[in-house]
């Protein structure tokens, strides 16, 4: 469906203001190289690959917006997509809010995507956008869990933790991004929800706490989050396979 034929205009917000300490010392996680290109650039390209996304907003570290703007200018990005860089805040929630506030008035749907998920396929992005356009206030791509999950009573680091429950795995999903939202719903969540708990790092969790419905669409195994050094090894392997198979 073309943008001209649709009343919806969709933007993607990519918060990239964190440092990603779990990957170790060095550049912020979003700027780590993957296949010779910063992960942030891969994430921006992944959003722009969807024909439904007409604007990508990158939320940079508070003092790093000029550098991120130069980074985007230095890499080939689809010409049909506009780009905007804005300074972020001290938390992910604040950074997303600042990114949403920078959107033009005619944007009706918003994707929020982790810069650390650089390899999400365009089919997943499109599925999220389509569900929002069809009326869902909030949409999350997710996968069934492969592992059994235990609920525990937390202890100090290194101490054995007592198991208190085993949730039914069939009822659980591991969420990914981009998460998609009706713009008005997302803005209301950021105005009214405190920046604490899991909802502070998951916009869909904030919408849940509003009482608005959130729906799941199928995620993809290649939309994993690059958090630890081993994840980067896996991402390099996925990217190498794509380039070999598709000339990506």
Buried (B, 14 or more C-beta within 10 A) or exposed (E): EEBEEEEBBBBBBBBBBBBBEEBEEEEBBBBBEBBEEBBBBBBBBBBBBBBBBBBBBBBBBBEBBEEBBEBBEEEEBBEEBBBBBBBBBEBBBBBBBBBBEBBEEEBBBBBBBBBBBBBBBBEBBBBBBBBBBEEBBBBBBBBEBEEEEEEEEEEEEEEEEEEEEEEEEEEEBBBBBBBBBBBEBBBBBBEEBEBEEEBBBBBBBBBBBBEBEBBBBEBBEBBBBBBEEEBBEBBBEBBEEBEEEEEE
